[in-house]
Amino acid sequence: MSGGSFEVIADFWDEQVGEEGDAFHRLLVRPALFRVLGEVAGLDVLDLGCANGATSRALADLGARVTGVDISPRLIEHARRREAARPRGVRYMVGDAAHLPELPDASFDRITASMVLMDLEDAAGAIREAARLLRPGGRLVATLFHPCFQIPDGSSWLIERAVVDEQISVRVWRYREPSRTETVAKVDQPAPTVHYHRPLDWYASRLVESGLLIDALHEAYPDDAFAEHFPEAARRLSVIPGILVIGARKV
Ligand SMILES: C[S@@+](CC[C@H](N)C(=O)[O-])C[C@H]1O[C@@H](n2cnc3c(N)ncnc32)[C@H](O)[C@@H]1O
């Protein structure tokens, strides 16, 4: 599909996510991303799958020189509109993360892919392209739904309540085989989006084959601010992590 599955829901996505990202991203995903990413001030950062630019703007606010890329032209329009309303010097491009010929080799210090790799049909190509675009010593940092515990149509939460306590677990019935699923993640989302499950060793193998050595694996757990906003989700995600952050360095 031209523009990808997010193109169809781009206006809805922009409205939901707004200028700074939705609460789930702001309170759980982004702190975990930034913790693994470290200092970005003065660095050239490519934000893959930038959508309406929520993470790109946050990176620019930390002092990075940011380029945001997304396959959805409509989401890039939203990102540019927001940049025009409050300029931060972020450059936005429509492009496929797996094929970015307009960007020269070794032109970025950091590449972020926040909740993106599992939305890419050709995630292997995107990892290879990230390796090409990174300077030696540069890092790719990706957040994703935890491939071991949050598998679309392959896992579910199981909450067993006894008289005085409860046991929270995740039931996984499909893990080993990569799969493609269409899901509706948000209330009133007008159309489904497409997601791809790949097991953890798939990601590790693609990174290593591309010359990117994993230097961080971080599982995000809720803090008090998240728990205040999402008390039910916080009970579950405090036991079993929903978000995995992978950092990998170009050797
Ligand atoms: C969950 S959203 C990412 C959210 C965003 N990173 C943020 O922090 O707000 C996934 C994004 O990946 C984009 N995408 C899907 N396939 C792509 C591809 N081949 N190349 C670039 N972007 C792609 C979608 O259009 C969508 O905007």
The ligand as an SDF file (V2000), in Angstrom:
LIG
                    3D

 27 29  0  0  0  0  0  0  0  0999 V2000
    3.9630    3.5740   15.7210 C   0  0  0  0  0  0  0  0  0  0  0  0
    4.3760    4.7050   14.4880 S   0  0  0  0  0  0  0  0  0  0  0  0
    5.8510    5.4480   15.1120 C   0  0  0  0  0  0  0  0  0  0  0  0
    5.6960    6.4730   16.1610 C   0  0  0  0  0  0  0  0  0  0  0  0
    6.7740    7.5140   16.1840 C   0  0  0  0  0  0  0  0  0  0  0  0
    8.1120    6.9550   16.0590 N   0  0  0  0  0  0  0  0  0  0  0  0
    6.7060    8.3500   17.4430 C   0  0  0  0  0  0  0  0  0  0  0  0
    7.6140    8.2560   18.2520 O   0  0  0  0  0  0  0  0  0  0  0  0
    5.7280    9.0910   17.6080 O   0  0  0  0  0  0  0  0  0  0  0  0
    5.0830    3.7300   13.2040 C   0  0  0  0  0  0  0  0  0  0  0  0
    5.4750    4.5600   12.0050 C   0  0  0  0  0  0  0  0  0  0  0  0
    6.2530    3.7880   11.0980 O   0  0  0  0  0  0  0  0  0  0  0  0
    5.9670    4.2720    9.8100 C   0  0  0  0  0  0  0  0  0  0  0  0
    6.4190    3.3100    8.8070 N   0  0  0  0  0  0  0  0  0  0  0  0
    5.8730    2.1280    8.4620 C   0  0  0  0  0  0  0  0  0  0  0  0
    6.5880    1.5480    7.4750 N   0  0  0  0  0  0  0  0  0  0  0  0
    7.6230    2.3970    7.1870 C   0  0  0  0  0  0  0  0  0  0  0  0
    8.7140    2.3500    6.2830 C   0  0  0  0  0  0  0  0  0  0  0  0
    8.9040    1.3110    5.4540 N   0  0  0  0  0  0  0  0  0  0  0  0
    9.5700    3.3860    6.2600 N   0  0  0  0  0  0  0  0  0  0  0  0
    9.4070    4.4490    7.0870 C   0  0  0  0  0  0  0  0  0  0  0  0
    8.4000    4.5480    7.9780 N   0  0  0  0  0  0  0  0  0  0  0  0
    7.5170    3.5280    8.0400 C   0  0  0  0  0  0  0  0  0  0  0  0
    4.4710    4.4640    9.8360 C   0  0  0  0  0  0  0  0  0  0  0  0
    4.0090    5.2910    8.7840 O   0  0  0  0  0  0  0  0  0  0  0  0
    4.2740    5.0660   11.2180 C   0  0  0  0  0  0  0  0  0  0  0  0
    4.3030    6.4610   11.1910 O   0  0  0  0  0  0  0  0  0  0  0  0
  1  2  1  0
  2  3  1  0
  2 10  1  0
  3  4  1  0
  4  5  1  0
  5  6  1  0
  5  7  1  0
  7  8  2  0
  7  9  1  0
 10 11  1  0
 11 12  1  0
 11 26  1  0
 12 13  1  0
 13 14  1  0
 13 24  1  0
 14 15  1  0
 14 23  1  0
 15 16  2  0
 16 17  1  0
 17 18  1  0
 17 23  2  0
 18 19  1  0
 18 20  2  0
 20 21  1  0
 21 22  2  0
 22 23  1  0
 24 25  1  0
 24 26  1  0
 26 27  1  0
M  CHG  2   2   1   9  -1
M  END
$$$$
